[in-house]
Structure formats: structure tokens, C-alpha cells
């Protein structure tokens, strides 16, 4: 395709070449890419609190983390959950507590401003459950007012109305150690207090008695709390032992749990509370592994330390391979061949928790992280297959890739949910019960099918020539049912309707919908209507809770690229909107070939927890520019 104006084509081509060079320079010797992943300062505050609980917090760690936390304080003294976002009460409380640990005086202007906000918005009494768990660990909140998750839940079969496998994998791995901590109710010395953050607010009124939340509230307050006072001792001891076994069996090669920070921190503390010393191999491995999730930087004020909540090398690598191939890099280029070899070696060949719902399915798939063999996900697997199938190299590599792809495709087919869509980690993880319990006041608790994941799987299967499979046709029907009235799609794992639409349009076109199909036209018209005056696209994370923000926000390279990928797939890569989007990318590129992107565009828990993938600003613009320019494989430097 052409962009009509020769100067635009030349500028876009030069920008693409610079970006390809940047990606080449940032590939590791083994073949993988990994961009840092920013979240919010709760990760850093909770890391210090965990180390205080374990008795291993150092002054150097504390001061380095405090510098990072102070850097992210808003002008009004609060902290947000994403760049440019509104203040968040619980995040502000946890940041304030961490700075008190670091020695910041309560009357310092930044602390006084934070405290004023907390008190004006309900104080500690209005924080979320996870924050109150952290406070309870140090005697700053009564355990009796923390919702109960009895450790005996570990005995319930998957078919029970509420079992561990009713939760999404991330929640499941967090619930088990918190259940242990709630049962043991440890109280460690903090050394400071946040009593000044108590507002004296009354307890919220309980939900209506005849409602489902009301039923669970009364179950928690009147039955479970009573049982916690007088549990059946032999059963409780067995439950705690079984929880420890459950956690230890799922510890990954890097020492963590699920490749994410929350169950990692809670797991360390739960095992410590159960009597596992820090020199126990399980605890040693967990502590050592956290070092790999710690980012160290220099600043004028001194060393800075911050925590990644997760790492994304498999995801980053497969997207980088696709980007390079889209940009015209040869399919037998050393960069993509090395990356493909590394990806093939990362295929998971043993069953994980997904096998509870799909026990007869042959294991395969890829996880997001370096080490998360218990939880491969369909999203990574689909994108890895899309990358691997385009690589060409010697016979041995080729055979291994083909075998991996065949296994992965069969695994993806088997992971389809009954309604025709795909969730990320489990099939049919759609129970409404976990979201109704008092514990569940933060983020997504289950893993139902989503439009973006389903689109990626459909696109993957179509690329393999399987368009007429029943699974694909049901997936397409699911996507068409999920389209919003305005023509967009909701994005579960990326922000938000721009991401969902950017995934669904290419998938549906790959599945056979014509660009002039009314569903495709409505989607592209929605994108056109939400293009910013600067030519880019952006969407603020508030769109997850406020429809007024749908498709609205400051332009970013990654979100602009998602829109361009959809327009290109719909045959509108030559249109005025695409030309303006390309001009935005070329005009905002830095001299080294990269782009800046301070905003969070990835999603952990919609409405609560967000991610800034540092490589998104590179891989998606490279793919978009390469496809729109019509680069053929082998034409790029």
C-alpha cells in the first residue's frame, strides 16, 4: 500500500528503519526481549512491608524505594494507580505508610497533604481489603474486621459452588496464602503507626439481607467469624498443612508463584507464619527470585529501587518477532531465528491448573513469564504461534517449531469455553460467586472469555488455515455478539476499547469478514471518530469505570498502532485517518528510534490495577508501520 504523499512514505520508512534498529540493539544474546513493566507504588510499599514482616528490611532498600514512591506522588499529595489518573485512597495509605517506615516526618508537607486526603475520604476505615490485610499484619487493623477466607477452602472440590478453582488463577494463588494468614492472625512489629489516618468513619451499611452480597456478608460476619474463633482444631491443622503443600507444589523455578508479585509476597509471609524458616529452601528460592523483579536506577537524589509486579519476556519476544517480520526483516534473519529457538524451548509440556477443567487435553502452550509453568495462557500461546509460523531456518529448528505449533494449536482448541470464547488461563472460569464474597473488593476475581483474547486465538487458528473449524466459527460468533453498540470491543488486557477493537478487526477479517461488512465498518468508524487532533489515538484507564472516557485520552504510540492495525486490516490503511496516525508516529519518534510512553496502556485488573509495558511503545508501532507501508519480508535492514 502507499500513503499517497511521497514525503509521508519516506518519513515513515525512515522511522520504521530506526525502530527496527532499536529492536535489534535491545535483543539479548539468547534471543529474547523484555521491557520493564511499571505498575503503581503499592508494589514498592508492600515489598517493604513484606520485608519488615520477615525481619529482613534494610535501610538501603527502604530509602531507595522511598525515592521511587516520592517521585510518583501527585501535586495534591496523593498517589494514583496509573499515570495521569485520579487519586486512589488505598494506594495513598500504603505509600504514606512506606514513607513513614523510611523516616519521613508526619508534618512534612508531602505527608501532611497525603494525610489530609486520606482523612477527607474516609480514612483507614474506607481502604480496600488487601490494604487492611497489610495493616492487620502489624496490628494497625483488627483481624476480626478482615473478611474471612477459611483455609478449609482447599478441601472443596472444583465442582463446589465456591472452590479455589472458582477463582481466576491470579486470585486463586493469592487466596491460599491470605487464608493462611487470616487463620493464624500474626502480628509483627512495625515500628511506626498510622493511627493518625483513622477518620472515625462508621462501618459501611451491610448489603441488603435478601441480596446475594447480603447473604455472603452475613455468612462472613455471623458464621465464618464465629468458626474462626473456635475452629475444629484437627481439621484446621490439616487445612493449613494442605495449603502449605498446595503453595509449595506450585512454586516456580524462579522461586515465585504465578510469576506475579502479590502471591509471591503473601506466600513468603504465609509460610513464615506456618513456621518455615527463611533458610528453608522454599523461602530461600522465593527471596532470591524477587531480586530478579527489582529494578535499580540512579537519580540525582541517590539510588532508586522499584518492583515489577510481573515480567513479560515471552509476550515481548513473540510480539517483537512479529514486528520485525511485519517490518520486512527476512524470515531467516538471525534475530528472528534466535528468538524462535528461545520461544520453542519455552513451550510448557506439563499440565497445570488449567487441566482441572480440561483433564484430557495434551499439555502445551506458553506462559507470559520466564517461569510460570503451571499457568500457560491462551493469549501468549496464540501470539507465539503467529510469530513462529513465519520464521524460516534450518531443518532441525524448522521441525521443532512445527511440532510446537501443532501441539499449541490443539491445546488452544481444547481451551475454548462453552460459550465459544477464550479466557486467558482457564476454560469456563465464569462463576459469579467469587465476586460476591466480602473479600472480593479489588479487581477481577475470575477469568471469563474476553474479546481481545478470543480475537487473538481466532486470528491464530485462521493463520494456520483452520478458518472452517467449528471452534473458529463459534469464536467468530462470540466476537460478533460481544461487539458494543457503538462498534467497538471491550479490551480486557489492554486499554481499552481501542485495544479490543484493534484486536478484533484483524481477527474477523482473517476469519472471512469483508472490509465492507457492516460490523467492520462500524468498528472503523468508531476509531475514526475517536482519533485525536494530533493524529494519534489514546484511551485513559478511566474508561473501565466511566463510559465518558471510551476512546478518549492523550495519544500514545501503542494505542495509535492498535488503531492503525485495525484500519489496515479493514482496507483503510491508505485513508486520511491512517495517514494522520502514521504522521503522529513519525513526528513523535525519538532520534534513537524509540518512542516515549509515560501512560499505562496494559491492564491487570480493570478498574483497579494497570500496567505500563515498556516494549509496547516499540513493537506495536513497528508492526503498524510495516504493514501500512507494505514492507515485504526481506526488505528491511
N, C-alpha and C positions, 0 to 999 in steps of 0.2 A: 504494500500500500504506500501511497505518498501522502504527504501533508500539504500538498499544493505549493506553498511558499518555499522556494528553494533555500532561503536563509533559515527557515524553521527546521527543515530537514537536516541541514548542515549542523546547526546548533545542537539539535537532538542527537545526531550521530556522534558529535564530539563529546557531548555529555555522557552518552552511553559508553563510549570507549574509556573515558576516565573512570566511570563507575566500575566497569569490568576490571580495570587495572587495580582499583582499590580492593575488590573482592579477591583477586589473585594474591595481592600482597598480604591479605589477612587470613589466608588459609593456613592451617597448621600442617606440619610435616606428615602426620598420619593421615591427613585428608579432610578433617572435619573443620567446620566453622562453629563459633559460639559467640554471640553477642551477650553482653551483660544484660541482666533483667532487673529493672528497678520496680519497686512496689511503693510502699509508704513506710513511715518511720516506726510503725508498730513492730516490724520485723527486728529493728535495731533495739528498740526498747525492750522487747520480750527476750532478745538474746541476752541482754544484760541481766534481766530478772532471772532467767534460767540459770545463768552463771552464779548469781547471788544465791539462788536456792541450792545449788550444788556446792557452793563454797569455793568456787574457782575464779571468781571475777577479779580482774586485775585493774589497777589504776590506769595503766596504759590503754587497755581495751576500753575502759569507761570513758576516758577523755577523748579518744579517737571517735568513738560512736557519738558522744555528745556533740562534737563539732558537726557531724553529719546531721544530727537531729536539729541543731540550732539553724543550720543552713536552710532547712526546709520549713522553718516557722514562717507563717504568713504575717503580713504587716499588722494585722489586728491581734496578733499574739497566739493564734490558733494554728492547728495543723489540719491539712486536708488529706483525702485519700487518693487524690490524683492531681497532677499539675494543673493549676488554674481552677481547681474545684472549690466548693464551699467548705466551711469548717466542719470538722467531724468531732463530736463530743468525746467518744471513747478514744480515738486516736490522740486527741489533745491531752486527755488524762494520762495515757500511757507515756506520752512524750514528756509531760511535766514530771511524772514520777522518775523517769530515767535521768532527767536533768537534776533532780534532787539527789539522786544517787551520785551524780557527778560533782555535787557540791554547789550547784547554783543556788544562790540565796533566794528565799521566797519573796523578798521585797525587791529583787532586781526587776527592772521594767518589763523584761520579756516574760518573767514568771508571773508577775502581778497581772499582766494582760491576759495570760492564759487562764489564770485562776478566776479572773472576773468573768470570762466567757463561760467557764465550767459552772460556776455558781449561778449564773443567769440562765443556764439551760438545764437545770435540774440536779447538778452535782453528781457525785458518785452514784447516787440512787438511780440515775437515769442512764447509766452506761450499759453496754451490751453484756451478754452472759460471759463471753470469753474474757472481757476485761475484769469482770467480777471474780472469775476463777483466779486470775493472776493476783488480784487483791486478797482473796481468801487465803492463798498460799502463804501470805505474810501477815495474816491477822488483821488486815485492813478492811475486811468484809466478812461477815459471819457465814460459815459454810452452810448453815441451815437455810440461808436465803438463796443459795445456789441451786438451780433446778437439778433434780436427781437423774442420773443415768446409772442404774444399778449394774454392777459388773456381771450379775447373773444373766444379762442380755446375751452373753457369749454362749449360753446353753441353748438359746432358742433356734429352732430350725429355720432355714431360709424361707420356708413356706408360711411362717408365722406372720400375723399382721404387722408386727414390728420386730425385726431382727437386724443383726448387723448388716445383712445383705439387702435390707430395705433402703439403706443409705447409699449415696454415691461413694465411690472409692475414697475420695479425699476426706469425706465426713466419717466414713467407717473407720479409717485409720486414726482419726482424731478422737472419736467417741471412746474407743477402747482405753487409751491411757487416761483420758479425763474421767472415765468411770472409775478407774483405779484410784485416782487422786480424790475424787468426791467421796469414795467409800472410806479411804484412810484418813482424810481430812488433815494432812500435815500442816504444820505451822512453823515456818522458818523465820529467822531474824532478818529484818530488812535494814535496820539501822537508821531509817528515816520514816516519817509518817506523812500521809496525805489527808489527815483528818480535816485540814483546812478546806478540803474540797467537798466536804459534806454540806449539802444545802438544806438538810432537814425536810426534804420533799416527802410527801406522803407516798406510800406504795401505790402503784397504779391499780385502778379498779380491776378486779378479775374479769375475764371474759364472761359473757352471758352463760348461765348454767346449762341451758339447753343447746348450746352450740358445741361443735366438736372441739375447738380450742378450750372452751369452758370445761368440758369433760376431762381433757388431759390436764388442765390446771388443777382441778380438784383431785385427780388421781395423784398428781405430784405432791400437792400440799397435804393431803389427808391420808394417803395410803403409802406412797413411797417414802416420804419423810419419816413417817412412823416406823416403817420397816427399817430404815437406816439407823434408827435409834436402837432397835432390837432385832437385828438380822438373825437368820438361822445360822449359827456360827459355823458348823461344818460345811454348809452349802456356800457361805461367804468365803471361807478359806479356799474351797475348791474353785470357786469362781475367780478369785484373784489369781490363783495359780494358773488357771486356764487362760486368763487374759495375758499373763506374762508369756505363756507358751505361744499364744496367738501372735503377740508382737515379735517375739524372738524369731519365730518361724518366717516372718515377713521382713526381717531386717535385710537390707540390700547389701550388695558387695561394697558400696561406699560407706556403709555404716548407718545409713539413714532409713527412713520409712517413706515409701511412696515418692521419693525424690522431691519432697516439698518440706518446707521448714516447720509448719505447725505440728504435725505428728512427730517430727524429729525431736523438737523441744519437749513436748509433752511426754513422749516416750522415754527420754532420758530421765525426766523427773519422776515418772511413774515407777520405773524400775528402781530408781534410787529409793523411793519411798517404800518399795517392797523389800528393800534390803540388799539390792545388788550394788556392791561397792564400785567406786569409779575405776578401780583397777581390774574389774571383771572384763573379759574380752568383748562382751557385747557393748558395754559402756565405753571402753577404750576406743572401739571402732567407731561408735557414734560421735564421740567428741572429736576424734581425728578427722572424720569426714566433714564436720562442719567447717573446718579450715578451708576446704575447697569451695565453700559457698560464701566466703568472706572476701570482699573487695577492699583493697588498700589503695589509698590515694594520698598525694601530698597536697597541702594547701598552705597559704601564707600563715595561717594560724597554727600549723602543725599537722601531724598525720591524721588522716580521716579513714574511718573504717565503717563499712556498711554491708548489710547482709542481702544476698539474693534469696528470695523465697523459693526459687526453683531455678533450674538451668535447662537450656533448650538446644543442646548440640545436635540431636537427630533432626529436629524440626528445622533448625537453622541450616543444617547441611543439605537436606533434601531441597529446601527452597532455594538455596544458593546454586545448587546444580541446575535446577530448572531455570533459574535466572540466567546463568551463563549460557545454557543451550538456547534459551529464547533470544539471547543477545548475539547469537551467531558463532559461539565457540564450538569448535569441532567436537563431535561425539566421542572421538578417541583422544581428545586432549588430555594431557597428563593430570590436570587439575580435576576434571570430572571423573577420570578413571580411578584416581586415588580415592576420591570421595565415595565413589560407588563401591570400591573394595571395602572401605571402612563401614559403609552402611550395611552391606551384606553380612559382615561379621557381627553387626549389632542385632540381627534378627533374633527374636526370642523363640526358643524351641521347647519351652516347658509351660505347663498350664499355670494360670494364675487365678485370682478370684473370679475372673470372668467365666471360668469353667463351672462355677456353681449353677449358672443358668444355662450353660451350653456344654454339658459334660462330655458329649461325644465328639466335639469339634477338635480337629488336629491342631495343636498349638502352632502359632506363627505370630507375626506382627512386630511392630516396633514401638518402643516407648519414646517418650519425649526427651528423656534424660540420658546421662551416661549409664546410670544404674537404676533400673526400676522394672526388673524382670517380672514382677508379679502383676504389673499393670500396663501391658501394651495398650495402645489406643487406636481406634479406627481412623482417626484424623491423621495422625502421623503415618500410619500404615498406608493409607491412600496416597498421600503426597510422596512417600518414599517410592512406592510403585510407579507413580507418574514420572519420577526422576530416573529410576533405574532402567526403565524400559527404553529410554532414549540414549543410553550410554552404549558405546561400541568399543570393544577392546579384544585382547587375545582370547583364544578358545577356552582356557581354564576359567578366566574371570567371567566370560560370557555364560558358560554353563552354570556357574554358581549363581549368577544373577537371575537367570531364567528359572532355576529351581526355587529360589526365594520368592520370586514374583508369583509363581504358580501356587505355592503354599499360602502366600499372603492373600491372594485373590479368593481362595477357598475359605480362608478364615474370615475375610470381610463378608462374604456371602452368608456365612453362618452366624455372624454377629448382628444381622438385621433384626430389629424389633418387630413385634407382631403387627404394629400399625403401619409398617412399611418404611419407617425412618431408621436412622442410626444414631445412637448415643455415642459418647466418646469412649467410655471404658467398659460398659456393661450393656447387655441386651435387656430390654424390658425393665429397666430400673426406673419405674414410673409411679411408685406408690405415693399417695398424697399424705400418708400418715406422718413421716418424719418432719414435714414442715409444720405440723400442728402441735408438736410437743413443746413445752415451755423452753427447753434447751435451745430450740432452733430459731434464734432471733438474728442470725447473721449468715447471709448468703445462701447459695443453693445447697440443698441437702440431698438431692437426687440427680440422676444423670439421664433424663429423658432424651429422646431424639431431638436434634436441633437442625435448623435449615442449613447452616454452614457445614456441619459435619456430613450430613446426608448429601449435600451437593458435592463435596469432595469425593465421597465414596462413589457416587453415581458417575462423576467425571472419570474417575479411575477405571471403573468397570467398562465404561464406554471406550476409553482409550485402548483397552485390551480386546476390543471387538465383541463385547458381550452386551451390546445395546438391547438385544431382544430377550435377554434373560428375564424371567418373572421377577427376580429381585430388583432389577433395574426399573422395570415398568412400575412396580409398586413404589420404588423410591421416587420416581418422577411424579407419580400421583400424589405422594406425600408432599413433595415440594410445591406442587400446584395448589394443594389445599392450604399450605402454610403461607402463601403469598398474602401480604397485607392488602387492605382495601386501597391504599394509595399506590400500590405497585411494587413496594419494597419488600425485603425479607429481614426478619429479626436476626441479628448476629449474636449467638451465644458466647463465642470465644474471642470475638474481636468487636471493636466499636464501630458501629453497632449495626444500624440499617445499611450504612454504606458497605460494611464488611459482608453482611449477609447477602446483599444484592450483588456485590462483586463476586461472590462465590456461586450464587445460584444461576445467574445468567449464563456464564460459560458452561456450567454443567448441563443445563437444559438444552442449550444449543448443541452440545456434544451428543445429547440423547435424541436429537432429531427435531426439536422445535425450530421452526424457521425464524429468521430475524424479524419477519413481519407478523409473527404470531402476536395476537393482542396482549398476551401475558408478558412477552418480551418487550413489546412497545411500551406498555405501562411502566415497566421497570426502568427502561432507559429514559423515559420522560420524567420519571421521578428523579433520577440522577441529574438530568439537565436542569430541573427546577431547583436543585439544591447545590449547584455549583456556586462557589464564592466569586465575588468580583475580581479577585486576584487570579482567577483561573483554576484554583485548586479546590479540593474538597476537604472537609473536616467535619467531625461529629464529636461533640462533647459527651463525656460519660454520663451526664445528667439525663441523656435520652433514655436510659434504662428505667428511670423513675418519673420522667416528665416528658410527655409526648411533644411538648412545645420545642424540645431540643432535637427532635428527629432530623437527622441530616444537617444539623447546624453546629458550627464550631469553627475555630480557626483552622486554616488549611494546614495539612501535614503531607509529607511526601508519601507515606504509606497509604493513607486514605485516598489521596489523589490517584495513586496507582491502582487501587482496588476499583475505583470508578472507571478508570481507563481500560482496565482488563475487561470489564463488563461491556463497555461501549465497543471495544474492538470485537469481542465475541458476537455482538449483535450487529456487526457490519457497519458500525458508525465510527470506526477509527479514523476516517477522513473528515469527519464533521467538525463544525466550528467548536463544539464543546471539547472534543479531543484535542484540537489544535491549541486551544487555550490551556488545557490541562498539561500538555507537553511543554508549552511555553513556561508554565509555572515551575515545572520540574527543572528545566534547563536554567531558568532565571534564579533559582534558589540553591543550585548546587554549589558546593564549596570548591575551591581550587584543587583540593586533593582528590576530588571525585565523589566525596560523600555528601550527605545531607544532614542538617540538624533536625532533630525532632524531640523537643522537650516534653511533648504531651504523651499521656498514656493512650495507647490505641489497642492494647490487648486486655482481655477480660478474664479475671479469675472467677469471681462471684458477682453476677450482675447486680448492680445496686449497692455493692459494698466493697469490692476488692478488685483492683485493676493493676495492669502491668504495662511497663514500657520496655518492649523488646528492642534492644539497641540495633539489631540487624534488620528489623522491619524496614527502616528508612533506606536500606540498600537493596535488599533482594526484590521487593515488590516494584520499585521504580525501574530496576533493570529489566525485569520481565515485561513490564508495561511498555517501556520504550522499545525494547527489542521486538515485541510483537507488532506494535503500531508501525515501526519502521520497516517491517517485513524482512528483518535480518534472517538469512538462511544459515543453517548450521555450517560452520566452517568459514564464515566471512569476517568474524570479529578477531581482534588481536589477542 
